Amino acid sequence: MRRNDYDVTGGIRTTDSASVKAEVQRLYRALYDCAPSRTIDRAFADIEKCYRGLHPEYYPCDTGYHDLQHVLEVTLAMARLMDGYERSRRNGTPRLPPELFMLGALSALFHDFGYLRRRSDRRHGSGAEYTLVHVSRGAAYLRHYMRDLGTGRLAEIAPKLLHFTGYEHPVERIRVADTLIRRVGQMLGSADIIAQMADRCYLEKCRDRLYPEFVLGGLARRELPGGFTLAVFRSGDDLVRKTPEFYRNAARRLELQLAHAYVYAESHFGGQNLYLEEMLKNVRHAQALAQAPDADILRRTPPATLNPEAGSDPRDE
């Protein structure tokens, strides 16, 4: 039985950065027949410090949906897609070099960094208020972070990759140096979708955590001409009921804008795409709820990863 804080295989605890890091490093060593990447080790340590509130300039993560578990799940999925890419290569397909694997892993770890609030921020009481600009904020931080690591040109590439996970820029307009780097970006955008939608507690998280983020981030309602307001999502339950529609849109994004990079999971898992299987289970649960709205089918308890300090509002100090 798969537990709520474990990945799609049921073997890796996705609330534990050490467990996820060990698997990412295992894949890295196997692909390149080399020692673990010190850069990846450091990035895992640094991202956990940031999300736990141990960075002197940032509050701990206070977004219950876009939390540390989400980041670790996406990073694990990204490493698996990159592994699957290498396993599925045919003649003429460019090899993914170690530095691009490292780039993909770091981009996944920091892809939602833009939700974290600076301790000097007196205007915002929650990281969710940054929803519409979180990718650009994260990209700016990642550029600075990778420059400090001394990663050279990769520090300029990584911020562009983060935009494959968001909607601030159309994917087709994201300019990258070559097709292989674009493929890494497509894998990153795909990992972000398949990891969250395959989470065992995805629907519960949508109802109890994502909807409040949408309210604070301005996505639950839409302002119309004439001063009218359209309720896009009326409640957490309404968000869950609309999950099948979201899945259809996500599937189109995976196939078209992200060029079906999700299929690399099949090569990683030996022919089976565990992410798609778990995604479809969640969609079927959401469909059942839409047909019987009074049914009590969402009873899983998502793991908690937020620190007590995460709820502090600097405007109250």
C-alpha positions as CSV (number, residue, x, y, z in Angstrom):
1,M,0.0,0.0,0.0
2,R,1.4,3.4,-1.1
3,R,1.7,5.8,1.8
4,N,0.7,9.4,1.6
5,D,4.3,10.7,1.9
6,Y,5.8,8.4,-0.7
7,D,6.4,8.6,-4.4
8,V,4.6,6.7,-7.2
9,T,6.8,3.6,-6.6
10,G,6.0,3.6,-2.9
11,G,9.7,3.3,-2.2
12,I,10.9,6.9,-1.7
13,R,9.7,9.3,1.0
14,T,9.1,12.6,-0.7
15,T,9.0,14.6,2.5
16,D,12.6,13.6,3.2
17,S,15.1,15.5,1.1
18,A,17.9,13.0,2.0
19,S,15.8,10.1,0.4
20,V,15.1,12.1,-2.7
21,K,18.7,13.3,-3.0
22,A,20.0,9.7,-2.7
23,E,17.8,8.6,-5.6
24,V,18.8,11.6,-7.8
25,Q,22.4,11.0,-7.1
26,R,22.0,7.3,-7.8
27,L,20.6,8.0,-11.2
28,Y,23.4,10.6,-11.8
29,R,26.2,8.1,-10.9
30,A,24.6,5.4,-13.0
31,L,24.3,7.5,-16.1
32,Y,27.8,9.1,-16.0
33,D,29.8,6.4,-14.1
34,C,31.2,9.0,-11.7
35,A,31.1,10.3,-8.2
36,P,28.0,12.1,-6.8
37,S,27.7,15.7,-7.8
38,R,28.8,18.1,-5.1
39,T,26.7,20.8,-6.7
40,I,23.5,18.7,-6.4
41,D,24.4,17.9,-2.8
42,R,24.8,21.5,-1.9
43,A,21.6,22.5,-3.7
44,F,19.5,20.0,-1.8
45,A,21.0,21.3,1.5
46,D,20.4,24.9,0.5
47,I,16.8,24.4,-0.7
48,E,15.8,22.6,2.5
49,K,17.3,25.4,4.6
50,C,15.3,28.0,2.6
51,Y,12.0,26.1,2.9
52,R,12.6,25.4,6.6
53,G,13.2,29.0,7.3
54,L,17.0,28.7,8.0
55,H,17.9,31.3,5.4
56,P,18.6,34.7,7.0
57,E,16.8,36.6,4.2
58,Y,13.7,34.5,3.7
59,Y,10.8,33.3,5.8
60,P,10.0,29.6,5.7
61,C,7.7,28.3,3.1
62,D,4.1,29.2,4.0
63,T,2.3,27.8,0.9
64,G,0.8,24.5,1.9
65,Y,0.4,23.2,-1.7
66,H,3.6,24.5,-3.1
67,D,5.7,23.2,-0.2
68,L,8.9,21.3,0.2
69,Q,7.3,17.9,-0.7
70,H,6.1,19.3,-4.0
71,V,9.6,20.6,-4.8
72,L,11.1,17.2,-4.0
73,E,8.5,15.3,-6.0
74,V,9.1,17.5,-9.0
75,T,12.9,17.1,-8.7
76,L,12.6,13.3,-8.4
77,A,10.3,13.2,-11.5
78,M,12.7,15.4,-13.4
79,A,15.7,13.1,-12.6
80,R,13.6,10.2,-13.8
81,L,12.7,11.9,-17.1
82,M,16.3,12.8,-17.7
83,D,17.3,9.2,-17.0
84,G,14.5,8.0,-19.3
85,Y,15.8,10.4,-22.0
86,E,19.2,8.8,-21.9
87,R,17.9,5.3,-21.8
88,S,15.7,5.9,-24.9
89,R,18.3,7.7,-27.0
90,R,18.7,6.4,-30.6
91,N,21.3,7.2,-33.2
92,G,21.5,10.9,-33.8
93,T,19.8,11.8,-30.5
94,P,22.3,14.1,-28.6
95,R,23.6,12.8,-25.3
96,L,22.6,14.6,-22.1
97,P,25.9,15.7,-20.6
98,P,26.4,15.7,-16.8
99,E,26.2,19.5,-16.6
100,L,22.8,19.5,-18.1
101,F,21.5,16.8,-15.7
102,M,22.8,18.9,-12.9
103,L,21.1,22.0,-14.5
104,G,17.8,20.1,-14.7
105,A,18.0,18.9,-11.1
106,L,18.8,22.4,-9.7
107,S,16.1,24.0,-11.9
108,A,13.6,21.6,-10.4
109,L,14.7,22.2,-6.8
110,F,14.3,26.0,-7.2
111,H,11.4,26.1,-9.7
112,D,9.0,27.4,-7.0
113,F,11.4,29.5,-5.0
114,G,9.5,32.6,-6.0
115,Y,6.7,31.7,-3.4
116,L,9.1,32.4,-0.5
117,R,8.8,35.8,1.1
118,R,11.8,38.0,2.0
119,R,12.0,38.8,5.7
120,S,12.1,42.4,4.7
121,D,8.8,42.2,2.9
122,R,6.1,44.2,4.6
123,R,3.6,44.3,1.8
124,H,2.7,40.6,1.6
125,G,1.4,38.3,4.3
126,S,1.7,35.1,2.3
127,G,3.8,33.7,-0.4
128,A,0.7,32.8,-2.3
129,E,0.2,36.5,-3.1
130,Y,3.2,36.0,-5.5
131,T,1.4,33.3,-7.5
132,L,1.2,35.3,-10.7
133,V,4.9,36.3,-10.7
134,H,6.5,33.5,-8.7
135,V,8.3,32.1,-11.7
136,S,10.0,35.3,-12.5
137,R,11.0,35.8,-8.8
138,G,12.4,32.3,-8.7
139,A,14.3,32.8,-11.9
140,A,15.9,35.9,-10.6
141,Y,17.0,34.1,-7.4
142,L,18.3,31.0,-9.3
143,R,20.4,33.2,-11.6
144,H,22.1,34.8,-8.5
145,Y,22.4,31.4,-6.8
146,M,24.1,29.7,-9.7
147,R,26.4,32.5,-10.3
148,D,27.6,32.1,-6.7
149,L,28.1,28.4,-7.4
150,G,30.4,29.4,-10.3
151,T,28.4,27.5,-12.9
152,G,29.3,29.8,-15.8
153,R,26.8,30.0,-18.7
154,L,24.4,27.7,-16.9
155,A,23.5,30.5,-14.6
156,E,22.0,32.3,-17.5
157,I,20.2,29.2,-18.9
158,A,18.6,28.0,-15.7
159,P,16.2,31.0,-15.2
160,K,14.8,30.5,-18.7
161,L,14.1,26.8,-17.9
162,L,11.9,27.8,-15.0
163,H,9.5,29.5,-17.3
164,F,8.6,26.0,-18.8
165,T,6.8,25.4,-15.5
166,G,4.7,28.5,-15.6
167,Y,2.4,30.7,-17.7
168,E,4.1,34.0,-17.5
169,H,5.7,33.4,-20.9
170,P,4.3,31.2,-23.7
171,V,6.5,28.1,-24.0
172,E,7.1,28.6,-27.7
173,R,8.5,32.1,-27.0
174,I,11.1,31.0,-24.5
175,R,14.4,31.5,-26.1
176,V,17.1,28.9,-25.3
177,A,20.5,28.2,-26.9
178,D,19.7,24.8,-28.6
179,T,17.2,22.0,-29.0
180,L,18.7,19.9,-26.2
181,I,18.4,22.7,-23.6
182,R,14.8,23.2,-24.8
183,R,14.3,19.5,-24.3
184,V,15.5,19.9,-20.7
185,G,13.0,22.7,-20.2
186,Q,10.2,20.6,-21.7
187,M,11.1,17.8,-19.2
188,L,11.1,20.3,-16.4
189,G,7.6,21.6,-17.3
190,S,6.4,18.0,-17.7
191,A,7.9,16.9,-14.3
192,D,6.0,19.8,-12.6
193,I,2.7,18.6,-14.0
194,I,3.0,14.8,-13.6
195,A,4.6,14.9,-10.1
196,Q,1.8,17.0,-8.5
197,M,-1.1,15.3,-10.3
198,A,0.3,11.9,-9.4
199,D,0.6,12.8,-5.7
200,R,-1.5,10.3,-3.6
201,C,-3.1,13.3,-1.8
202,Y,-3.5,15.5,-4.9
203,L,-7.2,16.0,-4.6
204,E,-7.1,16.7,-0.9
205,K,-4.3,19.2,-1.4
206,C,-6.3,20.9,-4.1
207,R,-9.3,21.3,-1.9
208,D,-7.6,22.3,1.4
209,R,-4.3,23.9,0.2
210,L,-4.4,25.0,-3.4
211,Y,-7.8,26.7,-3.3
212,P,-6.6,29.1,-0.4
213,E,-3.5,29.9,-2.5
214,F,-5.7,30.7,-5.5
215,V,-7.8,33.0,-3.4
216,L,-4.7,34.9,-2.1
217,G,-3.0,34.8,-5.5
218,G,-6.0,36.2,-7.3
219,L,-6.9,33.1,-9.4
220,A,-10.1,32.1,-7.7
221,R,-12.0,35.1,-9.2
222,R,-11.6,37.0,-12.5
223,E,-12.4,40.7,-12.9
224,L,-14.6,41.5,-15.8
225,P,-15.4,44.8,-17.6
226,G,-18.0,46.9,-16.0
227,G,-16.9,46.1,-12.5
228,F,-18.3,42.5,-12.6
229,T,-16.5,39.6,-11.0
230,L,-16.5,36.0,-12.2
231,A,-16.0,33.2,-9.7
232,V,-13.6,30.8,-11.4
233,F,-13.5,28.5,-8.4
234,R,-16.2,28.9,-5.7
235,S,-14.6,26.6,-3.1
236,G,-12.1,23.9,-2.6
237,D,-14.7,21.3,-3.5
238,D,-15.4,23.2,-6.7
239,L,-11.7,23.2,-7.6
240,V,-11.7,19.4,-7.1
241,R,-14.8,18.9,-9.3
242,K,-13.0,20.9,-12.1
243,T,-9.9,18.7,-11.9
244,P,-10.9,16.6,-15.0
245,E,-11.1,19.8,-17.0
246,F,-7.7,20.8,-15.7
247,Y,-6.4,17.4,-16.6
248,R,-7.5,17.8,-20.2
249,N,-5.8,21.2,-20.4
250,A,-2.7,19.7,-18.8
251,A,-2.7,16.8,-21.2
252,R,-2.7,19.2,-24.1
253,R,0.1,21.2,-22.6
254,L,2.1,17.9,-22.1
255,E,1.6,16.8,-25.7
256,L,1.9,20.1,-27.5
257,Q,3.8,22.9,-25.7
258,L,6.0,20.3,-23.8
259,A,6.4,18.0,-26.8
260,H,5.3,14.8,-24.9
261,A,8.5,14.7,-22.8
262,Y,6.6,12.8,-20.1
263,V,7.0,9.6,-22.2
264,Y,10.6,9.3,-20.9
265,A,9.1,8.0,-17.7
266,E,8.3,4.8,-19.6
267,S,11.9,4.2,-20.4
268,H,12.9,4.9,-16.8
269,F,10.3,2.5,-15.4
270,G,10.9,-0.2,-18.1
271,G,7.8,0.4,-20.2
272,Q,5.3,1.5,-17.6
273,N,4.5,5.2,-16.9
274,L,3.6,5.2,-13.2
275,Y,3.0,8.9,-13.2
276,L,0.3,8.8,-15.8
277,E,-1.4,5.8,-14.0
278,E,-1.6,7.7,-10.7
279,M,-2.7,10.9,-12.5
280,L,-5.6,9.0,-14.1
281,K,-6.6,7.5,-10.7
282,N,-6.9,11.0,-9.3
283,V,-8.9,12.2,-12.3
284,R,-11.3,9.3,-11.9
285,H,-11.8,10.1,-8.2
286,A,-12.6,13.7,-9.1
287,Q,-15.1,12.5,-11.8
288,A,-16.8,10.3,-9.2
289,L,-17.0,13.3,-6.8
290,A,-18.5,15.5,-9.5
291,Q,-21.2,12.9,-10.2
292,A,-21.9,12.4,-6.5
293,P,-20.9,15.6,-4.7
294,D,-22.1,14.4,-1.3
295,A,-19.9,11.3,-1.4
296,D,-17.2,11.3,1.2
297,I,-14.3,10.0,-0.9
298,L,-11.5,12.5,0.0
299,R,-10.3,11.2,3.3
300,R,-6.6,11.1,3.0
301,T,-4.4,13.3,5.2
302,P,-1.6,15.0,3.4
303,P,1.7,15.2,5.2
304,A,2.5,18.5,6.8
305,T,5.8,20.1,5.9
306,L,5.4,23.7,7.1
307,N,7.1,25.1,10.1
308,P,5.1,27.0,12.8
309,E,6.9,30.2,11.8
310,A,5.5,29.9,8.3
311,G,2.3,31.4,9.3
312,S,3.8,34.7,10.6
313,D,2.6,37.9,9.0
314,P,5.3,40.6,9.0
315,R,2.5,43.2,8.9
316,D,1.4,42.1,12.4
317,E,4.8,42.7,13.9
